[in-house]
Amino acid sequence: MTAILIADDQALVRVGLHKILDAESEFTIVGEAADGEEAVELAQRLAPDVVLMDIRMPVLDGIEATRRIIVTRPATRVLILTTFGLDKYVYDSLRAGASGFLLKDAPPEEISAAVQIVARGEALLAPAITRTVIEEFARTRPSEPAPLPTAVEELTAREREVLDLLARGLSNPEICAQLVISEATTKTHVARILQKLNLRDRVQAVIYAYEHGIVHPAAR
């Protein structure tokens, strides 16, 4: 059973999401929050598996709420709710530790599938949004990247190739085609990359690759 916390300042949105998710037997709604501060408090008290988090909320915005939840409850996955696919805050929310994003007007089946994906420990990051993250990083990146961690040296040449393609927004099937390898092999490479770099999911891998200068936006 997947325990879910819904955080949105609009009551109608919370009601709608509750009805959609309640229809799935593997989901249970453990709480609802009307602002970011309440979301953080409920996440700590109720220990949900997934938090559906709105970005623009009173008292404390969804980005800071996500950051605080991830610090205190790293096992909890945060799925960002956004009104627009190109919301200017998407990059910051992913940097804060969110496992992906979801449009509020997505069809019910997509909402349920998104929750299932992040609950399994995977990331929900479409290639188009990966490219948006890359463009935002290119616009705001510091003049000097963060020092290259020694953990990167543990990556094999093939794993570096996979990380490079992953960071450029390619999906697993696209990486398979590019490197002429099977999907199972691709998944294994991605899993090893995350393990060696101590990252939770491919969203973090994208951010990590750009912030440490492993991949450069201009080289897309």
N, C-alpha and C positions, 0 to 999 in steps of 0.2 A: 504494500500500500504506500503510495506517494503522498506525503503530507505537504499541503500547499498553503502559502500565505499570500493574500492578495493585497497589494498596496497601491491605492489610487485615491485621489482627493474627490473624484466624482462618484457619487453613490450609484448612479445608473450604470457606470462602467463596472463597478464592483459586483452589482447584482447580475449583470449580463455574463461576466466571467464566471461567477459562482454557478449559474445555471448550466453553462456550457461544460464546466469541469465536473460538476456534480453528476452529469449524465454518464461519466466514465467510472466503471466499477473499481478501477485501480487507483482512483484519486480520492483524497479526503481533504476538505477545506478546513484547516485548523484555526484560521483567523483572518480578519480583515483590518487594514490600517488606512486611515484617512490622511496621514501625512508621514513624512520620512522619519521623524523622531519616534512615532508610534510603531512604525515598521521595524526599526532597530530594536525597540523594547520587546515587541512580540516575537521577533526572530530569536532573540536570546532566551525568552521564556518558553516558547512553544517548539523550538528546534525543528522548523520545517525543512523538508528536503529541497523545496523550490520556492523562491519568492518571485511573484510577478510584480515588478516594480515600475511604477510610473516615474518619469523623469521630473516633470514640473509639478511639485507639490509644496504646500506651505510648511512653515516651521523649519523643515530640513528637506532639501531637494533629494531626488532619487539617486543622484551620483554620490553624494556624501553618505547617504544611507547605505548604499551598496558597499562603499569602501569600509564603513564601520562593521557591517555584517560580515564581510569576508575576513576581516581581521579577527573578530571574536568567534565566528563560526565558519571556518574555512570549508567545512563539509557541506554547507548550504549553498545551493546554486541560485544565482540571480538571473532572471530573464527580464530584460528591460522592455517596457511597454512604451511605444512611441507613436505619435499621431502621423508623423511623416517619415518615410523611408530614409530621407537624407537629413534627418534632424541633426543640427549642428552639435548636439550634445552626445551623439552616439559614440564618437571616438573617446570622449572623456569617460563615459560610462563603462566602456570596454576596458579602458586603462585602470578603472577602479576595481576591476575584477569580475565584471558581469560575464556570463557565459554565452551571451547572444542577445538578440533583440527580436521583437515581435511587433508588428503593426496592430494597433487597436482594432482596426476594421477587418482584420484577417478572418477568413471563414472559420467556423467552429472546428472543423476537422484539422485545420492548420494549427489552431491554438492548442488543441489536445496533443497533436503530434509534436509541437515545439516543446511542450512541457515534458513529454516522454523522452525526447532527445536529451535535454539537459539533465533530467533526472537520472539518466543512464551514465552521466559523467562526460557526455560529449558536448560539443559546442555547436551553437546554431549561428553560423556566420556565412551568409550567401556570398558568392564571389563578387557580386556587385557592391556589397557593403564592404568587403575586404578592400576593394579598390577605393571606396570612399575614405576608409581609414587611412590608406596609404597617402591619398591626396591631402588629407588633413594633417598627417604627420609631416609631409613635405612642406606644408605651409607654415607649420609651427615648430619644426624640429630645431634643436639647439645647434649652434655652429659646430660644436664638437660632440660626437656621439659618446655615450657612456663607455668606460673602459671595457674591453672585451674580456668576459669572464673566462677563467681557466677551464670551466666545464665545456666550453665550445670546442676545445682541443680534443675532447673525448669523442666527438662526432666523427664518424667515418666519412670518406669522400662522398659516398652515396647519400648518407644522411644529410650532409651539407647541401647536396643537390635538391633533395626532397624539401628541406627547410626553405631553400631559396624559392622553389616553385610554390610551396604552401603560402609563403609570405607575399607572393605576387597575386594571390587570389585564386589559384587553381584548386579545383575540387579534386578529390581522390581519383575519380575516373580520368580527369584531365592529366593528372600526374602520371597515372598508369600509361596513358597514350604517349606522353612526352618522353618518358624514360623506358618505354616498352617493357613494363613489368606488370605482374598481376596485381589485382586489387588487394589480395591478402598480403602480398609483399609490401605494398604501399602502406597498409594499415600497421604492419609490423614496424616499418621505418618510422612512421609518425609516433607510434607508441614509445619507441626507444628514444626518439628525440625529446619527447616530453619528460621521460624518466631521467635522462642524462642532464637535462637543463632544469630539472625540478619545476616543471610547469604543469598547470592543471589541464589545459586544453589547447586547441589550435588557435583560439583567440589570443591567448597569452603568447603563443609562439610568434604570431604575426607582430604583435607589439614589441616583443623581445628582439626580434630580428632587426627591426628598424631602429629601435632605440640604441642598440649596441653596434650599429653600423655594419652588421652582417650582410644586410641587403640595403641598397640605396634606391630611393624613389625614382631618381632620374634614369635608372637602368632598367625600368620596366619595359 
